[in-house]
Amino acid sequence: MKILNRLLPLALLLVASNALAQSFPKDKVRQIEQNSIEVAQRYAERTGKPMPQIQDYRYSMKLDIAKVVYQSPRIEYCGVIPQIMVFEDSNEELRSIRYRSQGECRSQR
């Protein structure tokens, strides 16, 4: 019974922290995507290449990155954030990939 009384506050703390956890704002996700689309579009027009569709990264997906054109800036956020990278592959085709990474949390500095 003593063990249960000691574990109860810890369990309540974990439940409370999960309840307060928030997901990354959807308007910021749209802004990240819009910025990458604009950069990719300008680059595609300037180089005469077709505009790439944004693909979602899958684990173990082989990426052929010869030149990075754009990468979403790191965002100050304690949690996982969406990122987009626009790049040329070794065949000089323009590609765009969406992936997730850890945000820059002040407490992690």
WOWO-V13947 format. One line per field, one symbol per residue. phi: phi as a letter, one per 40 degrees, with the letter a starting at -180 (. if undefined). psi: psi as a letter, one per 40 degrees, with the letter a starting at -180 (. if undefined). burial: 1 if it has 24 or more other ideal C-beta (glycine too) atoms within 12 Angstrom, else 0. A space follows every 10 residues. Layout:
phi: ???
psi: ???
burial: ???
This chain:
phi: .ccccccdcc cccccccccc cbccdccccc cccccccccc ccccccbgbc ccccbccbdg ccbbbcacca bdccbcacic bcbbbbabcc cgccbbbbab accccdccc
psi: dddddddddd ddddddddde hiihhddddd dddddddddd ddddddefii hiihihhihe hhhghdhhdi hiiihhhgah iiihhhiiae efihihhhii ihihhdee.
burial: 0000000000 0000000000 0001000010 0110111011 0011000010 0101000000 0000000011 0100101000 1111111100 0001111111 001000000
